């Protein structure tokens, strides 16, 4: 007896051309329904609005966020570059401003020296810069950058601002030391300009803390000297040329002997902010001690 052989069942198969025709017909049908019956497609639209629209919104949001980040980074780079440019420009402006201020300061000093030079035009002078000073708040003793090679000599008078600074006490080849009239060791034979009454102006660092120095032995028998009068170097001075402004009377006191007066005066020079000075290239001619019985007490 022979075994029963079962034939395999044939699978159902639709030719591809029919599948294409069916799909095409379905598409055409859907198009017709969409244009003919819009309401029939509303369920599909509702479904797509719930599924596709949020997805599209999410993609759009991510795209917008990435664009914003790109623009933000670009702006940061632009701002950093602009900041560096502004820093460089600010540094240049600061340098220019400092230079302009320095030039303005130098110009102001030169104008003062020019005015002072014109005021004492009868004397030959040379300008000098202060290069060192003794300790303390004021220029009571200092060095200048001119010396013997520039024609300087001991006892030459030094002026600045509006009047007398002091005199040269020692000289080197390229430097000179100046002692000012506010120094405790300084005495200047002076006179009141309006009355020609003589006096002695004495330096005092303690008094200059209040902006004044002392004077004494004022002979004012006619009581004509008043506060504010100008005091200049006297023609009887043995170290200072005559007529150089020293300062202004700020107080007057009658001495116990009832013959002389004393008090304080305000110097014409700011001894706290000296920078440049003029040295008069002339030494006061004096008579020797053997030829005179009395002389001034300048020192």
Legacy VTK file of the C-alpha trace (Angstrom):
# vtk DataFile Version 3.0
C-alpha trace
ASCII
DATASET POLYDATA
POINTS 299 float
0.000 0.000 0.000
1.538 3.269 -1.109
1.761 6.286 1.289
-0.610 9.197 0.766
1.220 12.226 -0.451
-0.406 15.543 0.349
0.128 18.345 -2.068
1.071 21.637 -0.474
-1.674 24.199 -0.547
-1.036 27.021 -2.940
-0.798 30.468 -1.314
-3.232 33.113 -2.425
-1.368 35.635 -4.548
-2.602 38.806 -6.188
-0.618 40.048 -9.084
1.168 43.315 -8.471
-0.540 45.043 -11.335
-3.881 44.481 -9.647
-2.534 45.770 -6.351
-1.363 48.913 -8.077
-4.726 49.335 -9.736
-6.555 48.897 -6.428
-4.325 51.403 -4.618
-4.695 53.901 -7.442
-8.437 53.536 -7.425
-8.492 53.970 -3.660
-6.462 57.156 -3.925
-8.746 58.500 -6.610
-11.743 57.641 -4.479
-10.273 59.443 -1.486
-9.520 62.512 -3.565
-13.072 62.579 -4.885
-14.472 62.164 -1.390
-12.196 64.931 -0.056
-13.342 67.480 -2.602
-16.956 66.318 -2.771
-17.603 65.625 0.895
-15.207 67.685 3.085
-16.988 66.603 6.237
-16.099 62.996 5.453
-12.378 63.779 5.949
-12.784 65.741 9.171
-12.179 62.688 11.363
-8.843 62.153 9.636
-7.986 65.808 10.118
-8.853 65.609 13.787
-6.681 62.559 14.206
-3.774 64.241 12.399
-4.185 67.370 14.513
-3.728 65.325 17.668
-0.855 63.248 16.391
1.076 65.197 13.783
0.644 68.826 14.874
2.234 68.391 18.350
5.106 66.563 16.725
5.581 69.378 14.225
5.339 71.968 17.018
7.998 70.096 18.968
10.303 70.000 15.977
9.674 73.708 15.332
10.384 74.534 18.979
13.638 72.595 18.894
14.602 74.325 15.655
13.774 77.774 17.097
15.765 76.963 20.263
18.788 75.929 18.208
18.527 79.079 16.085
18.291 81.222 19.231
21.338 79.486 20.716
23.286 79.998 17.512
22.344 83.703 17.438
23.126 84.014 21.173
26.592 82.513 20.732
27.192 84.757 17.713
26.123 87.810 19.753
28.423 86.785 22.618
31.357 86.517 20.232
30.502 89.909 18.725
30.184 91.468 22.193
33.498 89.939 23.296
35.227 91.341 20.231
33.568 94.727 20.766
34.536 94.632 24.444
38.181 94.025 23.558
38.061 96.918 21.096
36.498 99.185 23.731
39.135 98.144 26.287
41.885 99.004 23.842
40.209 102.301 22.982
39.703 103.128 26.682
43.359 102.387 27.411
44.409 104.673 24.555
42.052 107.408 25.780
43.430 107.121 29.321
46.968 107.448 28.002
45.982 110.440 25.877
44.143 112.005 28.819
47.132 111.525 31.112
49.397 113.037 28.484
47.033 115.983 27.983
46.839 116.587 31.734
50.616 116.448 31.976
50.934 118.851 29.058
48.368 121.134 30.667
50.295 121.048 33.938
53.583 121.726 32.175
51.981 124.533 30.174
50.600 126.104 33.342
54.037 125.950 34.979
55.718 127.407 31.908
53.185 130.235 31.759
53.866 131.086 35.388
57.603 131.002 34.795
57.184 133.116 31.669
55.150 135.681 33.617
57.705 135.640 36.425
60.534 135.981 33.925
58.843 139.034 32.413
58.272 140.497 35.881
62.009 140.397 36.630
63.203 141.011 33.095
66.215 143.022 34.260
67.881 139.811 35.454
69.277 136.963 33.349
67.732 133.680 34.451
67.751 129.953 33.723
65.041 127.430 34.382
65.702 124.356 36.525
63.737 121.346 37.681
63.727 120.093 41.249
65.172 116.568 41.365
65.289 115.887 45.133
64.305 117.433 48.436
64.973 116.986 52.126
62.458 115.050 54.203
59.292 116.827 55.209
56.100 118.094 53.631
57.597 121.262 52.161
60.445 122.272 49.895
62.570 123.929 52.577
65.821 122.481 51.113
66.140 120.774 47.746
68.344 119.957 44.750
67.921 121.250 41.193
69.249 119.815 37.916
71.499 122.767 37.031
75.025 123.471 38.298
78.401 125.023 37.557
78.337 123.964 33.905
75.125 126.001 33.563
76.638 129.102 35.146
75.229 128.660 38.660
77.082 129.892 41.742
76.554 130.060 45.492
74.133 132.794 46.716
72.317 133.108 43.402
68.646 133.894 44.060
65.924 131.382 43.171
62.349 132.405 42.298
59.118 130.603 41.363
55.339 131.150 41.319
55.039 134.850 42.225
58.231 135.531 44.129
61.272 134.506 46.141
62.011 130.840 46.865
65.473 131.137 48.408
69.100 131.024 47.355
71.747 128.567 46.168
73.950 127.320 49.029
76.176 124.773 47.252
76.920 123.871 43.650
78.142 120.790 41.772
78.902 120.310 38.087
75.297 119.437 37.219
73.360 120.147 40.425
72.833 122.815 43.052
71.307 122.884 46.532
68.768 125.562 47.392
67.679 126.646 50.864
64.253 128.278 50.891
63.030 131.224 52.954
60.752 128.983 55.055
63.749 127.032 56.391
64.355 127.510 60.116
67.911 128.714 59.335
66.800 131.354 56.830
66.801 135.116 57.455
66.086 137.694 54.750
66.518 141.463 54.951
63.230 142.824 53.637
61.119 145.942 53.422
57.483 146.878 53.057
57.007 147.909 49.437
54.541 150.726 50.120
56.502 152.399 52.937
60.103 151.159 52.477
60.201 150.272 56.182
62.809 147.598 56.880
62.292 144.260 58.630
63.809 140.775 58.957
61.858 137.807 57.547
62.697 134.557 59.334
61.869 131.037 58.199
59.748 128.808 60.416
58.666 125.324 59.390
56.313 125.076 62.363
54.562 128.309 61.400
54.446 127.346 57.731
52.145 124.508 58.765
49.605 127.359 58.948
50.841 128.921 55.697
52.831 131.770 57.271
56.380 132.676 58.348
57.665 135.263 60.820
59.007 138.766 60.485
60.526 141.038 63.133
62.270 144.403 63.711
59.775 146.269 61.538
60.332 150.006 61.888
56.904 151.544 61.316
56.972 154.721 63.343
54.218 156.326 61.265
51.916 153.285 61.649
51.392 153.129 57.903
51.963 149.404 57.402
48.706 147.437 57.098
47.678 143.815 56.654
47.983 142.809 53.003
50.968 145.047 52.209
53.615 143.520 49.941
57.008 142.631 51.418
60.036 142.539 49.086
63.762 141.950 49.452
65.602 144.997 50.735
68.309 146.925 48.916
70.540 146.522 51.997
70.426 142.716 51.771
73.863 141.188 51.228
72.631 137.963 49.622
69.338 138.831 47.912
68.770 141.134 44.978
66.416 144.041 45.745
62.711 144.189 44.925
61.878 140.458 44.776
58.448 139.743 46.250
58.581 137.694 49.449
54.955 137.748 50.581
52.116 139.703 52.169
51.656 141.011 55.714
49.072 138.859 57.526
49.434 140.131 61.124
51.087 143.053 62.948
52.064 143.168 66.609
53.821 145.971 68.490
56.944 144.807 70.317
57.496 145.341 74.043
60.062 148.081 73.335
57.388 150.139 71.547
59.955 150.871 68.835
59.530 147.947 66.435
56.827 145.585 65.316
56.677 141.886 64.471
54.192 139.448 63.112
53.653 137.002 60.314
53.422 137.142 56.538
52.073 134.822 53.865
54.774 133.779 51.350
54.132 134.444 47.661
55.370 130.930 46.790
53.578 127.642 47.402
56.347 125.628 49.061
54.267 122.464 49.079
53.949 122.066 45.299
57.192 123.331 43.816
58.364 121.649 40.640
60.352 124.062 38.507
62.188 127.243 39.449
64.103 130.104 37.884
67.648 130.848 39.016
68.806 134.446 38.606
72.294 134.280 37.099
73.590 137.155 39.174
75.079 137.399 42.648
74.421 140.397 44.876
77.521 142.575 45.119
78.336 143.241 48.759
80.815 145.337 50.661
83.346 143.372 52.688
82.962 143.177 56.459
86.107 145.268 56.911
84.489 148.156 55.020
81.213 148.271 56.945
80.350 148.462 60.575
76.912 146.935 60.205
75.431 144.628 57.624
72.277 142.656 56.986
71.534 139.409 58.728
70.760 137.425 55.584
71.557 133.751 55.731
LINES 1 300
299 0 1 2 3 4 5 6 7 8 9 10 11 12 13 14 15 16 17 18 19 20 21 22 23 24 25 26 27 28 29 30 31 32 33 34 35 36 37 38 39 40 41 42 43 44 45 46 47 48 49 50 51 52 53 54 55 56 57 58 59 60 61 62 63 64 65 66 67 68 69 70 71 72 73 74 75 76 77 78 79 80 81 82 83 84 85 86 87 88 89 90 91 92 93 94 95 96 97 98 99 100 101 102 103 104 105 106 107 108 109 110 111 112 113 114 115 116 117 118 119 120 121 122 123 124 125 126 127 128 129 130 131 132 133 134 135 136 137 138 139 140 141 142 143 144 145 146 147 148 149 150 151 152 153 154 155 156 157 158 159 160 161 162 163 164 165 166 167 168 169 170 171 172 173 174 175 176 177 178 179 180 181 182 183 184 185 186 187 188 189 190 191 192 193 194 195 196 197 198 199 200 201 202 203 204 205 206 207 208 209 210 211 212 213 214 215 216 217 218 219 220 221 222 223 224 225 226 227 228 229 230 231 232 233 234 235 236 237 238 239 240 241 242 243 244 245 246 247 248 249 250 251 252 253 254 255 256 257 258 259 260 261 262 263 264 265 266 267 268 269 270 271 272 273 274 275 276 277 278 279 280 281 282 283 284 285 286 287 288 289 290 291 292 293 294 295 296 297 298
